[in-house]
C-alpha cells in the first residue's frame, strides 16, 4: 500500500442534493468540485478535489449517513473554518476521546461525519 487515492461518501438521491454537496465541500471546506468522467456522471453524485484530498460522493437510493465511519481532514485554519461552519448551520463538536488529542467533528449536509484535524 502506498496511499489512499480518494474517500467515497454516500449522499441521497434527489433534486438539490448535488448543490447542497457543492455548497458544503466546495463553498465551506474549499475542496473544488471536479467533473466526473462522462460514463460515471449519469449515476449522479459529485467529486471534489484539492491537491491530494479527494472526496467522491455517490448516490444511494437507500441512503443512510455514515455517523461513525468518517474521513479526517487536516485543516490549516481550524478556528476560522469552525466559525464559518457554525455560522453556516453546520455546528462543529469538539471532543477529546483520545487523551491529549482534541478532535473536531461536523456533519455534511446529509449527516455524514467529517473529522477536522489541525495542522
MMTF fields as JSON, N, C-alpha, C and O atoms, coordinates in Angstrom:
{
  "mmtfVersion": "1.0.0",
  "mmtfProducer": "UNKNOWN",
  "numBonds": 475,
  "numAtoms": 476,
  "numGroups": 119,
  "numChains": 1,
  "numModels": 1,
  "chainsPerModel": [1],
  "groupsPerChain": [119],
  "chainIdList": ["A"],
  "bondAtomList": [4, 2, 8, 6, 12, 10, 16, 14, 20, 18, 24, 22, 28, 26, 32, 30, 36, 34, 40, 38, 44, 42, 48, 46, 52, 50, 56, 54, 60, 58, 64, 62, 68, 66, 72, 70, 76, 74, 80, 78, 84, 82, 88, 86, 92, 90, 96, 94, 100, 98, 104, 102, 108, 106, 112, 110, 116, 114, 120, 118, 124, 122, 128, 126, 132, 130, 136, 134, 140, 138, 144, 142, 148, 146, 152, 150, 156, 154, 160, 158, 164, 162, 168, 166, 172, 170, 176, 174, 180, 178, 184, 182, 188, 186, 192, 190, 196, 194, 200, 198, 204, 202, 208, 206, 212, 210, 216, 214, 220, 218, 224, 222, 228, 226, 232, 230, 236, 234, 240, 238, 244, 242, 248, 246, 252, 250, 256, 254, 260, 258, 264, 262, 268, 266, 272, 270, 276, 274, 280, 278, 284, 282, 288, 286, 292, 290, 296, 294, 300, 298, 304, 302, 308, 306, 312, 310, 316, 314, 320, 318, 324, 322, 328, 326, 332, 330, 336, 334, 340, 338, 344, 342, 348, 346, 352, 350, 356, 354, 360, 358, 364, 362, 368, 366, 372, 370, 376, 374, 380, 378, 384, 382, 388, 386, 392, 390, 396, 394, 400, 398, 404, 402, 408, 406, 412, 410, 416, 414, 420, 418, 424, 422, 428, 426, 432, 430, 436, 434, 440, 438, 444, 442, 448, 446, 452, 450, 456, 454, 460, 458, 464, 462, 468, 466, 472, 470],
  "bondOrderList": [1, 1, 1, 1, 1, 1, 1, 1, 1, 1, 1, 1, 1, 1, 1, 1, 1, 1, 1, 1, 1, 1, 1, 1, 1, 1, 1, 1, 1, 1, 1, 1, 1, 1, 1, 1, 1, 1, 1, 1, 1, 1, 1, 1, 1, 1, 1, 1, 1, 1, 1, 1, 1, 1, 1, 1, 1, 1, 1, 1, 1, 1, 1, 1, 1, 1, 1, 1, 1, 1, 1, 1, 1, 1, 1, 1, 1, 1, 1, 1, 1, 1, 1, 1, 1, 1, 1, 1, 1, 1, 1, 1, 1, 1, 1, 1, 1, 1, 1, 1, 1, 1, 1, 1, 1, 1, 1, 1, 1, 1, 1, 1, 1, 1, 1, 1, 1, 1],
  "groupList": [{"groupName": "UNK", "atomNameList": ["N", "CA", "C", "O"], "elementList": ["N", "C", "C", "O"], "formalChargeList": [0, 0, 0, 0], "bondAtomList": [1, 0, 2, 1, 3, 2], "bondOrderList": [1, 1, 2], "singleLetterCode": "X", "chemCompType": "L-PEPTIDE LINKING"}],
  "groupTypeList": [0, 0, 0, 0, 0, 0, 0, 0, 0, 0, 0, 0, 0, 0, 0, 0, 0, 0, 0, 0, 0, 0, 0, 0, 0, 0, 0, 0, 0, 0, 0, 0, 0, 0, 0, 0, 0, 0, 0, 0, 0, 0, 0, 0, 0, 0, 0, 0, 0, 0, 0, 0, 0, 0, 0, 0, 0, 0, 0, 0, 0, 0, 0, 0, 0, 0, 0, 0, 0, 0, 0, 0, 0, 0, 0, 0, 0, 0, 0, 0, 0, 0, 0, 0, 0, 0, 0, 0, 0, 0, 0, 0, 0, 0, 0, 0, 0, 0, 0, 0, 0, 0, 0, 0, 0, 0, 0, 0, 0, 0, 0, 0, 0, 0, 0, 0, 0, 0, 0],
  "groupIdList": [1, 2, 3, 4, 5, 6, 7, 8, 9, 10, 11, 12, 13, 14, 15, 16, 17, 18, 19, 20, 21, 22, 23, 24, 25, 26, 27, 28, 29, 30, 31, 32, 33, 34, 35, 36, 37, 38, 39, 40, 41, 42, 43, 44, 45, 46, 47, 48, 49, 50, 51, 52, 53, 54, 55, 56, 57, 58, 59, 60, 61, 62, 63, 64, 65, 66, 67, 68, 69, 70, 71, 72, 73, 74, 75, 76, 77, 78, 79, 80, 81, 82, 83, 84, 85, 86, 87, 88, 89, 90, 91, 92, 93, 94, 95, 96, 97, 98, 99, 100, 101, 102, 103, 104, 105, 106, 107, 108, 109, 110, 111, 112, 113, 114, 115, 116, 117, 118, 119],
  "secStructList": [7, 7, 7, 7, 7, 7, 3, 3, 3, 3, 3, 3, 7, 1, 6, 6, 2, 2, 2, 2, 2, 0, 0, 0, 0, 0, 0, 0, 6, 7, 7, 3, 3, 3, 7, 7, 7, 2, 2, 2, 2, 6, 6, 7, 7, 3, 3, 3, 3, 3, 6, 6, 3, 3, 3, 3, 3, 3, 3, 3, 6, 6, 7, 7, 7, 7, 1, 1, 7, 7, 3, 3, 3, 3, 3, 1, 1, 2, 2, 2, 2, 2, 2, 2, 2, 2, 2, 6, 6, 7, 7, 7, 3, 3, 3, 3, 3, 3, 6, 6, 3, 3, 3, 3, 3, 3, 3, 7, 6, 6, 1, 7, 3, 3, 3, 3, 3, 3, 7],
  "xCoordList": [0.838, 0.0, 0.885, 1.896, 0.51, 1.295, 0.545, 1.137, -0.756, -1.54, -3.018, -3.385, -3.837, -5.274, -5.517, -5.103, -6.18, -6.464, -7.633, -7.557, -8.712, -9.876, -10.724, -10.547, -11.64, -12.622, -13.982, -14.268, -14.82, -16.175, -17.167, -17.128, -18.06, -19.171, -20.458, -20.474, -21.52, -22.811, -23.622, -23.425, -24.538, -25.49, -26.828, -26.864, -27.917, -29.216, -29.454, -28.853, -30.338, -30.796, -31.8, -32.42, -31.953, -32.984, -32.516, -31.321, -33.472, -33.124, -32.49, -32.936, -31.467, -30.812, -29.692, -28.94, -29.549, -28.532, -27.124, -26.256, -26.897, -25.567, -25.239, -24.089, -26.218, -25.996, -25.646, -24.775, -26.327, -26.001, -24.569, -23.825, -24.197, -22.837, -21.821, -20.803, -22.085, -21.155, -21.037, -19.938, -22.15, -22.112, -21.274, -20.597, -21.317, -20.559, -19.1, -18.2, -18.867, -17.491, -16.662, -15.485, -17.259, -16.519, -16.65, -15.654, -17.891, -18.129, -17.563, -16.996, -17.703, -17.246, -15.875, -15.024, -15.66, -14.384, -13.299, -12.12, -13.677, -12.679, -12.108, -11.007, -12.851, -12.418, -13.183, -14.408, -12.485, -13.093, -13.856, -13.38, -15.041, -15.8, -15.14, -14.831, -14.93, -14.338, -15.331, -16.133, -15.283, -16.224, -15.945, -14.793, -17.012, -16.882, -16.684, -17.138, -16.023, -15.935, -17.346, -18.254, -17.529, -18.881, -19.601, -20.811, -18.868, -19.517, -20.008, -20.835, -19.519, -19.969, -20.943, -21.704, -20.925, -21.758, -23.241, -24.018, -23.64, -25.058, -25.588, -26.798, -24.708, -25.116, -25.481, -26.076, -25.129, -25.336, -24.171, -23.203, -24.27, -23.189, -22.199, -22.389, -21.156, -20.175, -18.84, -18.762, -17.795, -16.429, -15.833, -16.116, -14.99, -14.302, -12.834, -12.499, -11.958, -10.522, -9.784, -10.11, -8.788, -7.871, -6.524, -6.304, -5.627, -4.343, -4.581, -5.305, -3.971, -4.142, -5.482, -5.795, -6.273, -7.566, -8.615, -8.888, -9.196, -10.212, -11.389, -11.249, -12.545, -13.763, -14.784, -15.113, -15.277, -16.297, -17.597, -17.607, -18.684, -19.995, -20.807, -21.016, -21.259, -22.066, -23.493, -23.739, -24.419, -25.841, -26.226, -25.884, -26.938, -27.508, -29.007, -29.468, -29.756, -31.227, -31.694, -32.587, -31.101, -31.457, -30.414, -29.763, -30.271, -29.207, -29.367, -30.457, -28.245, -28.12, -26.782, -25.767, -26.736, -25.462, -24.486, -24.877, -23.209, -22.137, -21.944, -21.429, -22.351, -22.26, -21.041, -20.661, -20.424, -19.225, -18.017, -17.019, -18.116, -17.037, -16.933, -17.943, -15.7, -15.537, -14.157, -13.201, -14.057, -12.729, -12.272, -13.095, -10.968, -10.387, -9.563, -8.616, -9.935, -9.287, -8.36, -8.76, -7.128, -6.163, -6.411, -6.438, -6.593, -7.016, -5.994, -5.553, -5.624, -4.635, -5.245, -4.612, -6.432, -7.085, -8.33, -9.457, -8.111, -9.227, -10.21, -11.421, -9.708, -10.614, -11.498, -12.706, -10.903, -11.669, -12.688, -13.822, -12.289, -13.22, -14.369, -15.524, -14.065, -15.12, -16.122, -17.328, -15.629, -16.538, -17.42, -18.628, -16.815, -17.555, -18.606, -19.735, -18.242, -19.196, -20.342, -21.506, -20.014, -21.055, -22.022, -23.237, -21.485, -22.331, -23.205, -24.283, -22.75, -23.481, -24.466, -25.049, -24.651, -25.625, -25.079, -25.844, -23.75, -23.105, -22.291, -21.083, -22.939, -22.234, -21.084, -21.199, -19.988, -18.795, -18.782, -19.054, -18.46, -18.408, -16.971, -16.335, -16.456, -15.097, -15.159, -15.985, -14.28, -14.172, -12.697, -11.816, -12.45, -11.095, -11.193, -10.794, -11.74, -11.89, -10.531, -10.387, -9.535, -8.163, -7.462, -7.261, -7.087, -6.494, -5.309, -4.405, -5.347, -4.281, -4.365, -3.493, -5.413, -5.558, -6.986, -7.862, -7.217, -8.564, -8.98, -8.155, -10.28, -10.85, -12.072, -12.765, -12.318, -13.474, -14.266, -13.689, -15.585, -16.447, -17.546, -18.05, -17.903, -19.008, -19.757, -19.171, -21.048, -21.834, -21.935, -22.126, -21.806, -22.046, -23.559, -24.303, -24.036, -25.471, -26.363, -27.577, -25.765, -26.535, -26.377, -26.958, -25.589, -25.403, -24.166, -23.935, -23.359, -22.104, -21.133, -21.032, -20.432, -19.485, -18.16, -17.626, -17.638, -16.35, -15.512, -15.967, -14.302, -13.397, -12.467, -12.006, -12.205, -11.299, -10.117, -10.303, -8.906, -7.7, -6.806, -6.587, -6.289, -5.389, -4.055, -3.605, -3.425, -2.085, -1.122, 0.059],
  "yCoordList": [-1.171, 0.0, 1.237, 1.286, 2.218, 3.452, 4.68, 5.538, 4.765, 5.949, 5.652, 4.624, 6.544, 6.487, 7.426, 8.585, 6.942, 7.778, 8.722, 9.908, 8.205, 9.041, 8.365, 7.186, 9.132, 8.62, 8.8, 9.854, 7.786, 7.879, 7.95, 7.143, 8.931, 9.067, 8.91, 9.08, 8.589, 8.463, 9.736, 10.495, 9.939, 11.041, 10.543, 9.589, 11.162, 10.709, 11.147, 12.104, 10.427, 10.836, 11.97, 12.094, 12.78, 13.797, 15.143, 15.438, 15.956, 17.292, 18.131, 18.123, 18.838, 19.745, 19.127, 19.856, 17.795, 17.154, 17.546, 17.812, 17.582, 17.945, 19.396, 19.713, 20.271, 21.673, 21.803, 22.59, 21.029, 21.036, 20.554, 21.133, 19.481, 18.957, 20.002, 20.201, 20.664, 21.67, 22.845, 23.346, 23.284, 24.379, 24.053, 24.925, 22.806, 22.401, 22.12, 22.754, 21.168, 20.719, 21.77, 21.955, 22.452, 23.481, 24.833, 25.509, 25.217, 26.543, 26.738, 27.791, 25.749, 25.898, 25.269, 25.875, 24.06, 23.392, 23.77, 23.52, 24.371, 24.811, 23.707, 23.846, 22.594, 21.489, 21.626, 21.505, 21.872, 22.214, 21.04, 19.905, 21.332, 20.309, 20.094, 21.051, 18.838, 18.48, 17.608, 16.905, 17.65, 16.825, 15.337, 14.908, 14.571, 13.114, 12.656, 13.33, 11.537, 11.005, 10.801, 10.394, 11.083, 11.002, 9.683, 9.671, 8.58, 7.283, 7.096, 6.22, 7.899, 7.829, 8.948, 8.821, 10.031, 11.199, 10.86, 11.446, 9.936, 9.572, 8.95, 8.934, 8.447, 7.829, 8.864, 8.525, 10.126, 11.171, 11.228, 10.48, 12.106, 12.3, 13.328, 13.886, 13.58, 14.571, 14.302, 13.649, 14.834, 14.655, 16.003, 17.017, 15.996, 17.196, 16.862, 15.812, 17.765, 17.524, 18.824, 19.887, 18.702, 19.81, 19.186, 18.699, 19.206, 18.532, 17.053, 16.406, 16.505, 15.073, 14.719, 13.538, 15.716, 15.464, 15.23, 16.117, 14.036, 13.688, 13.034, 11.986, 13.673, 13.135, 12.954, 13.901, 11.739, 11.426, 11.158, 10.444, 11.727, 11.445, 10.681, 11.146, 9.503, 8.663, 8.591, 8.58, 8.543, 8.494, 7.084, 6.104, 6.996, 5.734, 5.914, 6.814, 5.052, 5.134, 4.916, 5.617, 3.955, 3.653, 4.297, 3.616, 5.609, 6.345, 6.338, 6.54, 6.1, 6.284, 6.96, 6.474, 8.062, 8.755, 7.921, 7.119, 8.134, 7.495, 8.323, 9.44, 7.782, 8.529, 8.134, 8.856, 7.004, 6.563, 6.616, 7.275, 5.927, 5.963, 7.391, 8.079, 7.833, 9.224, 9.457, 8.762, 10.437, 10.917, 11.946, 12.612, 12.07, 13.085, 14.019, 13.594, 15.296, 16.287, 17.163, 17.675, 17.335, 18.199, 19.627, 19.893, 20.545, 21.913, 22.911, 22.793, 23.897, 24.884, 25.954, 26.337, 26.447, 27.465, 26.85, 27.175, 25.971, 25.242, 26.174, 26.012, 27.145, 28.069, 28.824, 28.934, 29.343, 30.08, 29.202, 29.623, 27.98, 27.062, 26.7, 26.66, 26.439, 26.105, 27.244, 27.006, 28.475, 29.631, 29.7, 29.916, 29.517, 29.572, 28.468, 28.71, 27.272, 26.154, 26.417, 26.211, 26.873, 27.18, 28.236, 28.082, 29.307, 30.382, 29.887, 30.431, 28.87, 28.353, 27.244, 26.616, 27.002, 25.998, 24.584, 23.62, 24.453, 23.141, 23.177, 23.408, 22.95, 23.068, 22.07, 20.906, 22.558, 21.745, 21.319, 22.115, 20.045, 19.487, 19.103, 18.388, 19.576, 19.242, 18.143, 18.179, 17.173, 16.1, 15.866, 16.403, 15.065, 14.61, 13.142, 12.76, 12.329, 10.897, 10.22, 9.268, 10.721, 10.237, 11.257, 12.399, 10.867, 11.833, 12.583, 11.986, 13.913, 14.756, 15.049, 15.719, 14.549, 14.781, 15.248, 14.428, 16.545, 17.039, 16.736, 16.694, 16.526, 16.243, 17.137, 17.485, 17.498, 18.302, 17.54, 16.981, 17.518, 16.808, 17.738, 18.585, 17.558, 18.29, 17.32, 16.38, 17.552, 16.748, 17.463, 18.678, 16.71, 17.313, 17.527, 17.167, 18.089, 18.369, 17.128, 17.248, 15.938, 14.704, 13.916, 12.841, 14.448, 13.787, 12.914, 12.288, 12.851, 12.107, 12.825, 14.052, 12.057, 12.612, 12.934, 12.119, 14.136, 14.585, 15.032, 15.845, 14.509, 14.945, 16.022, 15.941, 17.012, 18.091, 18.068, 18.055, 18.065, 17.956, 19.159, 19.482, 19.826, 20.956, 20.484, 19.372, 21.357, 21.055, 20.868, 20.607],
  "zCoordList": [0.0, 0.0, 0.0, 0.701, -0.774, -0.865, -0.345, 0.31, -0.636, -0.262, -0.469, -1.037, -0.012, -0.313, -1.478, -1.439, -2.508, -3.674, -3.412, -3.735, -2.831, -2.529, -1.458, -1.15, -0.905, 0.043, -0.595, -1.163, -0.507, -1.043, 0.103, 1.032, 0.021, 0.956, 0.162, -1.057, 0.855, 0.197, 0.386, 1.334, -0.547, -0.46, -0.987, -1.765, -0.584, -1.067, -2.51, -2.999, -3.165, -4.489, -4.307, -3.251, -5.318, -5.248, -5.728, -5.744, -6.119, -6.608, -5.507, -4.36, -5.873, -4.939, -4.13, -3.483, -4.141, -3.317, -3.772, -2.94, -5.076, -5.561, -5.235, -4.934, -5.29, -4.921, -3.442, -3.071, -2.599, -1.17, -0.94, -0.149, -1.648, -1.522, -1.971, -1.307, -3.078, -3.584, -2.624, -2.389, -2.072, -1.108, 0.115, 0.66, 0.545, 1.73, 1.398, 1.949, 0.499, 0.239, -0.491, -0.18, -1.451, -2.173, -1.48, -1.223, -1.182, -0.621, 0.771, 1.061, 1.638, 3.019, 3.271, 3.923, 2.758, 3.014, 2.016, 2.266, 0.886, -0.082, -0.95, -1.483, -1.102, -1.956, -3.273, -3.289, -4.359, -5.645, -6.249, -6.248, -6.761, -7.49, -8.849, -9.56, -9.196, -10.484, -11.241, -10.627, -12.59, -13.359, -13.165, -13.102, -13.075, -13.066, -14.503, -15.428, -14.71, -16.069, -16.638, -15.913, -17.93, -18.516, -18.257, -18.035, -18.284, -18.08, -16.645, -16.392, -15.707, -14.315, -13.954, -12.995, -14.708, -14.387, -14.409, -13.655, -15.249, -15.344, -14.054, -13.83, -13.216, -11.945, -10.891, -9.868, -11.131, -10.13, -9.165, -9.295, -8.217, -7.265, -7.782, -8.863, -7.027, -7.437, -6.752, -5.711, -7.38, -6.892, -6.533, -7.171, -5.488, -5.027, -4.816, -4.268, -5.257, -5.127, -4.833, -5.361, -3.978, -3.685, -3.358, -2.249, -4.334, -4.155, -3.907, -4.663, -2.841, -2.576, -1.923, -1.775, -1.53, -0.89, -1.977, -2.786, -1.989, -2.98, -2.26, -1.63, -2.369, -1.77, -2.885, -3.6, -3.025, -4.016, -3.271, -2.269, -3.757, -3.193, -4.225, -5.345, -3.827, -4.699, -4.193, -2.987, -5.119, -4.771, -4.337, -4.997, -3.224, -2.749, -2.59, -1.887, -3.246, -3.151, -1.714, -1.24, -1.022, 0.366, 1.286, 2.078, 1.168, 1.846, 3.361, 3.895, 4.035, 5.484, 5.721, 5.221, 6.464, 6.683, 7.499, 8.347, 7.219, 7.99, 9.259, 9.205, 10.379, 11.634, 12.456, 13.378, 12.141, 12.855, 11.903, 12.197, 10.778, 9.785, 9.251, 9.102, 8.963, 8.532, 7.941, 8.285, 7.05, 6.667, 7.697, 8.326, 7.864, 8.742, 7.864, 7.203, 7.866, 7.02, 7.854, 8.9, 7.394, 8.071, 7.603, 6.401, 8.55, 8.261, 8.811, 9.954, 7.982, 8.436, 9.337, 10.321, 9.048, 9.884, 10.514, 10.141, 11.461, 12.066, 12.765, 12.617, 13.522, 14.224, 13.239, 13.447, 12.168, 11.169, 10.473, 10.244, 10.133, 9.476, 10.409, 9.983, 11.669, 12.636, 12.779, 12.844, 12.828, 12.917, 11.665, 11.762, 10.507, 9.246, 9.176, 8.75, 9.588, 9.582, 10.55, 10.208, 11.759, 12.752, 12.219, 12.336, 11.636, 11.087, 9.94, 9.699, 9.243, 8.077, 8.444, 7.56, 9.722, 10.138, 10.215, 10.234, 10.259, 10.401, 11.696, 11.658, 12.84, 14.115, 14.233, 13.849, 14.77, 14.981, 16.444, 17.343, 16.661, 18.013, 18.323, 17.549, 19.458, 19.886, 20.929, 21.841, 20.782, 21.768, 22.068, 21.395, 23.077, 23.345, 23.766, 24.866, 22.847, 23.112, 23.269, 24.036, 22.535, 22.684, 23.587, 23.175, 24.811, 25.738, 25.119, 24.535, 25.266, 24.754, 23.265, 22.712, 22.612, 21.171, 20.869, 20.592, 20.921, 20.641, 19.204, 18.291, 19.032, 17.719, 17.527, 18.483, 16.276, 15.915, 14.862, 13.929, 15.009, 14.069, 13.574, 14.312, 12.309, 11.706, 10.805, 10.27, 10.642, 9.712, 8.38, 8.336, 7.288, 5.974, 5.827, 6.739, 4.735, 4.624, 4.711, 4.88, 4.597, 4.592, 5.885, 6.031, 6.831, 8.112, 8.197, 9.231, 7.137, 7.2, 8.133, 8.117, 8.934, 9.901, 9.212, 8.459, 9.481, 8.964, 10.163, 10.967, 10.285, 11.352, 10.799, 9.661, 11.611, 11.258, 12.23, 13.447, 11.681, 12.498, 12.193, 11.026, 13.228, 12.966, 12.412, 12.692, 11.615, 11.072, 12.211, 11.984]
}
